[in-house]
Amino acid sequence: MYSETSYCYPENNATCPKFVRRTEILILLYFSAGILIGVTVFGNLFVIITVSHFRQLHTPTNLFVLSLAVADFLTGFLILPFHFIDVIENCWYLGDAFCPYFQTYYKYLLFVSVLNLVSISSDRYFAVCKPFLYSSYVTNSVAGSCIIFIWLLAFLYTYIFFFHTGGSLITDWCVGTCRFVHYNDWWMIHYTLTFLLPMVLIICLYSVIFVTARRHVKVINCMLKETKSASSKITQLSKPSERKAAKTLGIVVIAFIVLCSPGFVFILVQMLFTINSENLGIVRLVVAYLVTLNCCIDPIIYALFYPWFRKSLKMMVTLEIFKSSSLMTNIV
């Protein structure tokens, strides 16, 4: 992948070393990164517009989906272009002043995404396993309050972790570097709180969801065989639409775990073992592509499993969405 060793700023003796890739590889990397970033930005922007525009989609579940789409959109628009320049070139060309904002907001938005997935999983748990309580207590205002809490909690945690736990933003190792360094113990605490524990919680919730959904299906099938009036006896069971939503959002959660786990493992390996600079650059590049793929894959999943997503896309392409009457369109 690399052809020779060079430096970020050849005219500066204090510059950082970098690996110069062959031109065809460099073009391929930037082209593929551009495609992924474009899908991330426009795909999640489409989700934001769709859920915000159609009143029929203003449900607690979709509000959490909207919050996740906003986090992924901001990641794609504000973070990923600069991150790919860094990992492809192995150099930071955006100056010392921008480095703290980049490092802080990158960690912040990733944590927001994790908390949104925890909220989505909790929402699906109550909808499927506690349908009576869900219909009574989980409202749009409750979901909105939870979303505000999520964003504020992630901001507070990120601020404390970056500026009040002894970590340092490094830009002076050499010209062309932007790294956040911390003690290994703090990194372990950080990734346990922001990734490992949330993922364990999500897996536990979805395990209960799928067991409960399967039991509900069996009960409904048995009752339908016994009596034609079964509908009056199964009102406390979750609705098929709730179970389908749980399945679709479960795929979103699984995609996040599969695509982001390698980054977590990479951090652990990096803390425990010494990795040479060439291999480190390759792994950082792979992790960057996986994180970007996670951010852009959600709209694709919605398009495959949600009819309302495809209907809204058609309305947007045909410009019907700009009609005032489209707000009340029966899209579900």
Secondary structure as a PSIPRED ss2 file (coil, helix, strand):
# PSIPRED VFORMAT (PSIPRED V4.0)

   1 M C   1.000  0.000  0.000
   2 Y E   0.000  0.000  1.000
   3 S E   0.000  0.000  1.000
   4 E E   0.000  0.000  1.000
   5 T E   0.000  0.000  1.000
   6 S E   0.000  0.000  1.000
   7 Y E   0.000  0.000  1.000
   8 C C   1.000  0.000  0.000
   9 Y C   1.000  0.000  0.000
  10 P C   1.000  0.000  0.000
  11 E C   1.000  0.000  0.000
  12 N C   1.000  0.000  0.000
  13 N C   1.000  0.000  0.000
  14 A C   1.000  0.000  0.000
  15 T E   0.000  0.000  1.000
  16 C C   1.000  0.000  0.000
  17 P E   0.000  0.000  1.000
  18 K E   0.000  0.000  1.000
  19 F E   0.000  0.000  1.000
  20 V E   0.000  0.000  1.000
  21 R E   0.000  0.000  1.000
  22 R C   1.000  0.000  0.000
  23 T H   0.000  1.000  0.000
  24 E H   0.000  1.000  0.000
  25 I H   0.000  1.000  0.000
  26 L H   0.000  1.000  0.000
  27 I H   0.000  1.000  0.000
  28 L H   0.000  1.000  0.000
  29 L H   0.000  1.000  0.000
  30 Y H   0.000  1.000  0.000
  31 F H   0.000  1.000  0.000
  32 S H   0.000  1.000  0.000
  33 A H   0.000  1.000  0.000
  34 G H   0.000  1.000  0.000
  35 I H   0.000  1.000  0.000
  36 L H   0.000  1.000  0.000
  37 I H   0.000  1.000  0.000
  38 G H   0.000  1.000  0.000
  39 V H   0.000  1.000  0.000
  40 T H   0.000  1.000  0.000
  41 V H   0.000  1.000  0.000
  42 F H   0.000  1.000  0.000
  43 G H   0.000  1.000  0.000
  44 N H   0.000  1.000  0.000
  45 L H   0.000  1.000  0.000
  46 F H   0.000  1.000  0.000
  47 V H   0.000  1.000  0.000
  48 I H   0.000  1.000  0.000
  49 I H   0.000  1.000  0.000
  50 T H   0.000  1.000  0.000
  51 V H   0.000  1.000  0.000
  52 S H   0.000  1.000  0.000
  53 H H   0.000  1.000  0.000
  54 F C   1.000  0.000  0.000
  55 R H   0.000  1.000  0.000
  56 Q H   0.000  1.000  0.000
  57 L H   0.000  1.000  0.000
  58 H C   1.000  0.000  0.000
  59 T C   1.000  0.000  0.000
  60 P H   0.000  1.000  0.000
  61 T H   0.000  1.000  0.000
  62 N H   0.000  1.000  0.000
  63 L H   0.000  1.000  0.000
  64 F H   0.000  1.000  0.000
  65 V H   0.000  1.000  0.000
  66 L H   0.000  1.000  0.000
  67 S H   0.000  1.000  0.000
  68 L H   0.000  1.000  0.000
  69 A H   0.000  1.000  0.000
  70 V H   0.000  1.000  0.000
  71 A H   0.000  1.000  0.000
  72 D H   0.000  1.000  0.000
  73 F H   0.000  1.000  0.000
  74 L H   0.000  1.000  0.000
  75 T H   0.000  1.000  0.000
  76 G H   0.000  1.000  0.000
  77 F H   0.000  1.000  0.000
  78 L H   0.000  1.000  0.000
  79 I H   0.000  1.000  0.000
  80 L H   0.000  1.000  0.000
  81 P H   0.000  1.000  0.000
  82 F H   0.000  1.000  0.000
  83 H H   0.000  1.000  0.000
  84 F H   0.000  1.000  0.000
  85 I H   0.000  1.000  0.000
  86 D H   0.000  1.000  0.000
  87 V H   0.000  1.000  0.000
  88 I H   0.000  1.000  0.000
  89 E H   0.000  1.000  0.000
  90 N C   1.000  0.000  0.000
  91 C C   1.000  0.000  0.000
  92 W C   1.000  0.000  0.000
  93 Y C   1.000  0.000  0.000
  94 L C   1.000  0.000  0.000
  95 G C   1.000  0.000  0.000
  96 D C   1.000  0.000  0.000
  97 A C   1.000  0.000  0.000
  98 F C   1.000  0.000  0.000
  99 C H   0.000  1.000  0.000
 100 P H   0.000  1.000  0.000
 101 Y H   0.000  1.000  0.000
 102 F H   0.000  1.000  0.000
 103 Q H   0.000  1.000  0.000
 104 T H   0.000  1.000  0.000
 105 Y H   0.000  1.000  0.000
 106 Y H   0.000  1.000  0.000
 107 K H   0.000  1.000  0.000
 108 Y H   0.000  1.000  0.000
 109 L H   0.000  1.000  0.000
 110 L H   0.000  1.000  0.000
 111 F H   0.000  1.000  0.000
 112 V H   0.000  1.000  0.000
 113 S H   0.000  1.000  0.000
 114 V H   0.000  1.000  0.000
 115 L H   0.000  1.000  0.000
 116 N H   0.000  1.000  0.000
 117 L H   0.000  1.000  0.000
 118 V H   0.000  1.000  0.000
 119 S H   0.000  1.000  0.000
 120 I H   0.000  1.000  0.000
 121 S H   0.000  1.000  0.000
 122 S H   0.000  1.000  0.000
 123 D H   0.000  1.000  0.000
 124 R H   0.000  1.000  0.000
 125 Y H   0.000  1.000  0.000
 126 F H   0.000  1.000  0.000
 127 A H   0.000  1.000  0.000
 128 V H   0.000  1.000  0.000
 129 C H   0.000  1.000  0.000
 130 K C   1.000  0.000  0.000
 131 P H   0.000  1.000  0.000
 132 F H   0.000  1.000  0.000
 133 L H   0.000  1.000  0.000
 134 Y H   0.000  1.000  0.000
 135 S H   0.000  1.000  0.000
 136 S H   0.000  1.000  0.000
 137 Y H   0.000  1.000  0.000
 138 V C   1.000  0.000  0.000
 139 T C   1.000  0.000  0.000
 140 N H   0.000  1.000  0.000
 141 S H   0.000  1.000  0.000
 142 V H   0.000  1.000  0.000
 143 A H   0.000  1.000  0.000
 144 G H   0.000  1.000  0.000
 145 S H   0.000  1.000  0.000
 146 C H   0.000  1.000  0.000
 147 I H   0.000  1.000  0.000
 148 I H   0.000  1.000  0.000
 149 F H   0.000  1.000  0.000
 150 I H   0.000  1.000  0.000
 151 W H   0.000  1.000  0.000
 152 L H   0.000  1.000  0.000
 153 L H   0.000  1.000  0.000
 154 A H   0.000  1.000  0.000
 155 F H   0.000  1.000  0.000
 156 L H   0.000  1.000  0.000
 157 Y H   0.000  1.000  0.000
 158 T H   0.000  1.000  0.000
 159 Y H   0.000  1.000  0.000
 160 I H   0.000  1.000  0.000
 161 F H   0.000  1.000  0.000
 162 F H   0.000  1.000  0.000
 163 F H   0.000  1.000  0.000
 164 H C   1.000  0.000  0.000
 165 T C   1.000  0.000  0.000
 166 G C   1.000  0.000  0.000
 167 G C   1.000  0.000  0.000
 168 S E   0.000  0.000  1.000
 169 L E   0.000  0.000  1.000
 170 I E   0.000  0.000  1.000
 171 T C   1.000  0.000  0.000
 172 D C   1.000  0.000  0.000
 173 W C   1.000  0.000  0.000
 174 C C   1.000  0.000  0.000
 175 V E   0.000  0.000  1.000
 176 G C   1.000  0.000  0.000
 177 T C   1.000  0.000  0.000
 178 C C   1.000  0.000  0.000
 179 R E   0.000  0.000  1.000
 180 F E   0.000  0.000  1.000
 181 V E   0.000  0.000  1.000
 182 H C   1.000  0.000  0.000
 183 Y C   1.000  0.000  0.000
 184 N H   0.000  1.000  0.000
 185 D H   0.000  1.000  0.000
 186 W H   0.000  1.000  0.000
 187 W H   0.000  1.000  0.000
 188 M H   0.000  1.000  0.000
 189 I H   0.000  1.000  0.000
 190 H H   0.000  1.000  0.000
 191 Y H   0.000  1.000  0.000
 192 T H   0.000  1.000  0.000
 193 L H   0.000  1.000  0.000
 194 T H   0.000  1.000  0.000
 195 F H   0.000  1.000  0.000
 196 L H   0.000  1.000  0.000
 197 L H   0.000  1.000  0.000
 198 P H   0.000  1.000  0.000
 199 M H   0.000  1.000  0.000
 200 V H   0.000  1.000  0.000
 201 L H   0.000  1.000  0.000
 202 I H   0.000  1.000  0.000
 203 I H   0.000  1.000  0.000
 204 C H   0.000  1.000  0.000
 205 L H   0.000  1.000  0.000
 206 Y H   0.000  1.000  0.000
 207 S H   0.000  1.000  0.000
 208 V H   0.000  1.000  0.000
 209 I H   0.000  1.000  0.000
 210 F H   0.000  1.000  0.000
 211 V H   0.000  1.000  0.000
 212 T H   0.000  1.000  0.000
 213 A H   0.000  1.000  0.000
 214 R H   0.000  1.000  0.000
 215 R H   0.000  1.000  0.000
 216 H H   0.000  1.000  0.000
 217 V H   0.000  1.000  0.000
 218 K H   0.000  1.000  0.000
 219 V H   0.000  1.000  0.000
 220 I H   0.000  1.000  0.000
 221 N H   0.000  1.000  0.000
 222 C H   0.000  1.000  0.000
 223 M H   0.000  1.000  0.000
 224 L H   0.000  1.000  0.000
 225 K H   0.000  1.000  0.000
 226 E H   0.000  1.000  0.000
 227 T C   1.000  0.000  0.000
 228 K C   1.000  0.000  0.000
 229 S C   1.000  0.000  0.000
 230 A H   0.000  1.000  0.000
 231 S H   0.000  1.000  0.000
 232 S H   0.000  1.000  0.000
 233 K H   0.000  1.000  0.000
 234 I C   1.000  0.000  0.000
 235 T C   1.000  0.000  0.000
 236 Q C   1.000  0.000  0.000
 237 L C   1.000  0.000  0.000
 238 S C   1.000  0.000  0.000
 239 K C   1.000  0.000  0.000
 240 P H   0.000  1.000  0.000
 241 S H   0.000  1.000  0.000
 242 E H   0.000  1.000  0.000
 243 R H   0.000  1.000  0.000
 244 K H   0.000  1.000  0.000
 245 A H   0.000  1.000  0.000
 246 A H   0.000  1.000  0.000
 247 K H   0.000  1.000  0.000
 248 T H   0.000  1.000  0.000
 249 L H   0.000  1.000  0.000
 250 G H   0.000  1.000  0.000
 251 I H   0.000  1.000  0.000
 252 V H   0.000  1.000  0.000
 253 V H   0.000  1.000  0.000
 254 I H   0.000  1.000  0.000
 255 A H   0.000  1.000  0.000
 256 F H   0.000  1.000  0.000
 257 I H   0.000  1.000  0.000
 258 V H   0.000  1.000  0.000
 259 L H   0.000  1.000  0.000
 260 C H   0.000  1.000  0.000
 261 S H   0.000  1.000  0.000
 262 P H   0.000  1.000  0.000
 263 G H   0.000  1.000  0.000
 264 F H   0.000  1.000  0.000
 265 V H   0.000  1.000  0.000
 266 F H   0.000  1.000  0.000
 267 I H   0.000  1.000  0.000
 268 L H   0.000  1.000  0.000
 269 V H   0.000  1.000  0.000
 270 Q H   0.000  1.000  0.000
 271 M H   0.000  1.000  0.000
 272 L H   0.000  1.000  0.000
 273 F C   1.000  0.000  0.000
 274 T C   1.000  0.000  0.000
 275 I C   1.000  0.000  0.000
 276 N C   1.000  0.000  0.000
 277 S H   0.000  1.000  0.000
 278 E H   0.000  1.000  0.000
 279 N H   0.000  1.000  0.000
 280 L H   0.000  1.000  0.000
 281 G H   0.000  1.000  0.000
 282 I H   0.000  1.000  0.000
 283 V H   0.000  1.000  0.000
 284 R H   0.000  1.000  0.000
 285 L H   0.000  1.000  0.000
 286 V H   0.000  1.000  0.000
 287 V H   0.000  1.000  0.000
 288 A H   0.000  1.000  0.000
 289 Y H   0.000  1.000  0.000
 290 L H   0.000  1.000  0.000
 291 V H   0.000  1.000  0.000
 292 T H   0.000  1.000  0.000
 293 L H   0.000  1.000  0.000
 294 N H   0.000  1.000  0.000
 295 C H   0.000  1.000  0.000
 296 C H   0.000  1.000  0.000
 297 I H   0.000  1.000  0.000
 298 D H   0.000  1.000  0.000
 299 P H   0.000  1.000  0.000
 300 I H   0.000  1.000  0.000
 301 I H   0.000  1.000  0.000
 302 Y H   0.000  1.000  0.000
 303 A H   0.000  1.000  0.000
 304 L H   0.000  1.000  0.000
 305 F H   0.000  1.000  0.000
 306 Y C   1.000  0.000  0.000
 307 P H   0.000  1.000  0.000
 308 W H   0.000  1.000  0.000
 309 F H   0.000  1.000  0.000
 310 R H   0.000  1.000  0.000
 311 K H   0.000  1.000  0.000
 312 S H   0.000  1.000  0.000
 313 L H   0.000  1.000  0.000
 314 K H   0.000  1.000  0.000
 315 M H   0.000  1.000  0.000
 316 M H   0.000  1.000  0.000
 317 V H   0.000  1.000  0.000
 318 T C   1.000  0.000  0.000
 319 L C   1.000  0.000  0.000
 320 E H   0.000  1.000  0.000
 321 I H   0.000  1.000  0.000
 322 F H   0.000  1.000  0.000
 323 K C   1.000  0.000  0.000
 324 S H   0.000  1.000  0.000
 325 S H   0.000  1.000  0.000
 326 S H   0.000  1.000  0.000
 327 L H   0.000  1.000  0.000
 328 M H   0.000  1.000  0.000
 329 T C   1.000  0.000  0.000
 330 N C   1.000  0.000  0.000
 331 I C   1.000  0.000  0.000
 332 V C   1.000  0.000  0.000
